[in-house]
């Protein structure tokens, strides 16, 4: 085990929180990612200690700031839940990395290393926006990355899980699309690139293109086109 981790674990064992904060602050950004990952994983192992580890992570990031390197690690809803308190502070939802992506871009993109059945937490995000009135989160929903894609467009074009969303998640996604459309105009110039990305996913997974595909229905809804038009355009590409 690397020294920066061993020191952290030793201090955790002693409940020396002041020394822990100093140690984290003096560690490098890369070391910080490992330290935060340890807290996150420990929090997932125990419901009883989830809040304990979450509070430590929140104090660390609040002291040193959100590391840009952490942004691309947001691939699962349980990670979003763990780091929600700190993301709600200091407009951290709006911080972007070198690809101009915020945590929502990566969350909705999903794990790109393989196809996963884990759905993005659309319902969780909608609840945060509606009940906590998180302006920073709403702004993050409209931020565009280096490809000019919003987080929802990243989901439509990049998420490899083409399975239909559960009803409550689908309803929440429609709500997020509505929230975005009320804040800014949909960029129709992205449509062609979106369909190219989806066609590539369909080819790699040997998925048929039909009006029954929920992903295509969502693209049609987002860009206000007929589902048959989406199907025809995809068939031409494939």
C-alpha positions as CSV (number, residue, x, y, z in Angstrom):
1,X,0.0,0.0,0.0
2,X,1.3,3.5,-0.9
3,X,2.4,5.7,1.9
4,X,-0.2,8.4,1.4
5,X,-3.0,5.8,1.8
6,X,-1.3,4.1,4.8
7,X,-1.0,7.4,6.5
8,X,-4.6,8.2,5.8
9,X,-5.9,4.8,7.2
10,X,-3.7,5.2,10.3
11,X,-5.2,8.6,11.0
12,X,-8.7,7.3,10.4
13,X,-8.1,4.5,12.9
14,X,-7.1,7.1,15.4
15,X,-10.0,9.4,14.6
16,X,-7.5,12.2,14.2
17,X,-9.7,14.3,11.9
18,X,-7.5,17.5,12.1
19,X,-4.4,15.6,11.0
20,X,-6.5,13.8,8.3
21,X,-7.5,17.2,6.8
22,X,-3.9,18.4,6.8
23,X,-2.7,15.2,5.2
24,X,-5.3,15.4,2.5
25,X,-4.5,19.0,1.8
26,X,-0.8,18.2,1.4
27,X,-1.4,15.2,-0.9
28,X,-1.3,15.6,-4.6
29,X,-4.5,15.6,-6.8
30,X,-3.9,12.1,-7.9
31,X,-3.4,10.9,-4.3
32,X,-6.6,12.8,-3.4
33,X,-8.6,10.7,-5.9
34,X,-7.4,7.5,-4.2
35,X,-8.2,8.9,-0.8
36,X,-11.7,9.9,-1.8
37,X,-12.2,6.6,-3.6
38,X,-11.4,4.8,-0.3
39,X,-14.0,6.8,1.6
40,X,-16.6,6.3,-1.1
41,X,-16.1,2.5,-1.1
42,X,-16.1,2.3,2.7
43,X,-19.4,4.3,2.7
44,X,-20.9,1.8,0.2
45,X,-20.0,-1.1,2.5
46,X,-21.9,0.2,5.5
47,X,-25.2,2.0,5.7
48,X,-24.5,2.9,9.3
49,X,-21.1,4.6,8.4
50,X,-22.2,6.1,5.1
51,X,-22.8,9.5,6.6
52,X,-19.6,9.3,8.6
53,X,-17.4,8.8,5.5
54,X,-19.5,11.2,3.5
55,X,-18.9,14.0,6.0
56,X,-15.2,13.5,6.0
57,X,-15.1,13.6,2.2
58,X,-17.2,16.8,2.2
59,X,-14.9,18.6,4.6
60,X,-11.8,17.6,2.6
61,X,-13.2,18.9,-0.7
62,X,-14.7,21.9,1.0
63,X,-11.2,22.8,2.3
64,X,-9.2,22.1,-0.8
65,X,-11.8,22.4,-3.6
66,X,-13.2,19.9,-6.0
67,X,-10.4,18.2,-8.0
68,X,-11.0,18.4,-11.7
69,X,-9.6,14.9,-12.0
70,X,-12.6,13.6,-9.9
71,X,-15.2,14.8,-12.5
72,X,-14.7,12.0,-14.9
73,X,-15.1,9.4,-12.1
74,X,-18.8,10.1,-11.8
75,X,-20.2,7.1,-13.6
76,X,-22.8,5.7,-11.1
77,X,-25.7,7.2,-9.2
78,X,-24.4,5.9,-5.9
79,X,-21.3,8.0,-6.3
80,X,-23.5,11.1,-7.1
81,X,-25.4,10.4,-3.9
82,X,-22.2,10.1,-1.8
83,X,-20.8,13.4,-3.1
84,X,-24.0,15.4,-3.4
85,X,-23.4,17.6,-0.3
86,X,-20.2,18.9,-1.7
87,X,-21.5,19.2,-5.3
88,X,-24.3,21.5,-4.0
89,X,-21.7,23.9,-2.5
90,X,-19.7,26.5,-4.4
91,X,-21.3,25.7,-7.7
92,X,-19.3,22.5,-8.0
93,X,-21.9,21.0,-10.3
94,X,-20.7,23.6,-12.9
95,X,-17.0,22.9,-12.7
96,X,-15.7,21.3,-15.9
97,X,-12.5,19.5,-16.9
98,X,-10.3,19.8,-20.0
99,X,-13.2,18.3,-22.2
100,X,-15.5,21.0,-20.8
101,X,-17.6,18.3,-19.2
102,X,-19.1,18.4,-15.7
103,X,-20.2,15.5,-13.5
104,X,-23.5,15.2,-15.2
105,X,-21.9,14.6,-18.6
106,X,-20.0,11.6,-17.2
107,X,-22.9,10.4,-15.1
108,X,-25.2,10.2,-18.1
109,X,-22.6,8.8,-20.4
110,X,-22.3,5.8,-18.1
111,X,-19.4,3.4,-17.9
112,X,-17.8,3.4,-21.3
113,X,-15.6,0.4,-20.6
114,X,-18.5,-2.0,-21.1
115,X,-22.3,-2.2,-21.5
116,X,-24.0,-1.9,-18.1
117,X,-27.5,-2.4,-16.9
118,X,-27.1,0.5,-14.4
119,X,-29.4,3.4,-15.4
120,X,-28.4,7.0,-14.9
121,X,-30.2,8.5,-11.9
122,X,-32.6,10.7,-13.8
123,X,-35.2,10.5,-11.0
124,X,-32.7,11.5,-8.4
125,X,-31.6,14.5,-10.4
126,X,-35.1,15.6,-11.1
127,X,-36.0,15.4,-7.4
128,X,-33.0,17.6,-6.6
129,X,-34.0,20.2,-9.1
130,X,-37.6,20.3,-8.2
131,X,-37.5,20.1,-4.4
132,X,-34.2,21.6,-3.6
133,X,-34.3,24.3,-6.3
134,X,-30.6,23.8,-7.0
135,X,-29.8,26.5,-9.6
136,X,-26.2,25.2,-10.0
137,X,-27.6,21.8,-11.0
138,X,-30.0,23.3,-13.5
139,X,-27.2,25.3,-15.0
140,X,-25.0,22.1,-15.2
141,X,-27.8,20.4,-17.2
142,X,-27.4,23.1,-19.9
143,X,-23.6,23.2,-20.0
144,X,-22.1,22.1,-23.3
145,X,-18.9,20.0,-23.6
146,X,-16.1,20.4,-26.2
147,X,-18.4,18.6,-28.7
148,X,-21.2,21.1,-27.9
149,X,-23.2,18.3,-26.2
150,X,-25.3,18.9,-23.1
151,X,-25.4,16.0,-20.5
152,X,-28.7,14.8,-22.0
153,X,-27.2,14.7,-25.5
154,X,-24.3,12.8,-24.1
155,X,-26.7,10.2,-22.7
156,X,-28.6,10.0,-26.1
157,X,-25.4,9.6,-28.1
158,X,-23.0,7.8,-25.8
159,X,-24.6,5.6,-23.1
160,X,-24.1,2.0,-24.3
161,X,-27.1,0.6,-22.4
162,X,-29.9,0.6,-25.0
163,X,-32.3,-1.3,-22.8
164,X,-35.6,0.6,-22.0
165,X,-35.6,2.7,-18.9
166,X,-38.0,1.9,-16.1
167,X,-41.1,4.1,-16.2
168,X,-40.1,6.3,-13.3
169,X,-36.6,7.0,-14.8
170,X,-38.1,7.6,-18.3
171,X,-40.6,10.1,-16.8
172,X,-37.8,11.8,-15.0
173,X,-35.7,12.1,-18.2
174,X,-38.6,13.7,-20.0
175,X,-38.8,16.2,-17.2
176,X,-35.1,17.0,-17.4
177,X,-35.5,17.5,-21.2
178,X,-38.3,19.9,-20.5
179,X,-36.2,21.8,-17.9
180,X,-33.4,22.1,-20.3
181,X,-35.5,23.2,-23.2
182,X,-37.0,26.0,-21.0
183,X,-33.6,27.4,-20.3
184,X,-32.0,27.2,-23.7
185,X,-32.8,26.3,-27.3
186,X,-32.0,22.7,-28.5
187,X,-29.1,22.8,-31.0
188,X,-30.4,21.0,-34.1
189,X,-26.9,20.9,-35.6
190,X,-26.0,18.2,-33.1
191,X,-28.7,15.8,-34.4
192,X,-26.5,14.3,-37.2
193,X,-23.6,13.6,-34.9
194,X,-25.9,12.1,-32.3
195,X,-27.4,9.6,-34.8
196,X,-23.9,8.7,-36.0
197,X,-22.9,7.8,-32.5
198,X,-26.1,5.8,-31.9
199,X,-25.6,3.9,-35.2
200,X,-22.1,2.9,-34.1
201,X,-23.5,1.6,-30.8
202,X,-26.2,-0.4,-32.6
203,X,-23.7,-1.9,-35.0
204,X,-21.3,-2.9,-32.2
205,X,-24.2,-4.6,-30.2
206,X,-25.9,-6.0,-33.3
207,X,-29.0,-4.1,-32.4
208,X,-31.9,-3.7,-34.9
209,X,-33.2,-0.2,-35.6
210,X,-37.0,0.1,-35.2
211,X,-39.7,2.4,-34.0
212,X,-39.8,0.3,-30.8
213,X,-36.4,1.4,-29.7
214,X,-36.8,3.7,-26.6
215,X,-33.5,5.4,-27.4
216,X,-34.7,6.4,-30.8
217,X,-38.0,7.6,-29.3
218,X,-36.0,9.8,-26.9
219,X,-33.9,11.3,-29.7
220,X,-37.1,12.0,-31.6
221,X,-38.6,13.7,-28.6
222,X,-35.5,15.7,-27.8
223,X,-35.1,17.0,-31.4
224,X,-38.8,17.2,-32.1
225,X,-38.7,14.9,-35.1
226,X,-40.9,11.9,-36.0
227,X,-39.7,8.5,-34.9
228,X,-39.8,7.2,-38.5
229,X,-37.5,10.0,-39.6
230,X,-35.0,8.9,-36.9
231,X,-35.3,5.3,-38.0
232,X,-34.8,6.1,-41.6
233,X,-31.7,8.3,-40.9
234,X,-30.1,5.6,-38.8
235,X,-30.7,2.9,-41.4
236,X,-29.0,5.0,-44.0
237,X,-25.9,5.3,-41.7
238,X,-25.9,1.6,-40.7
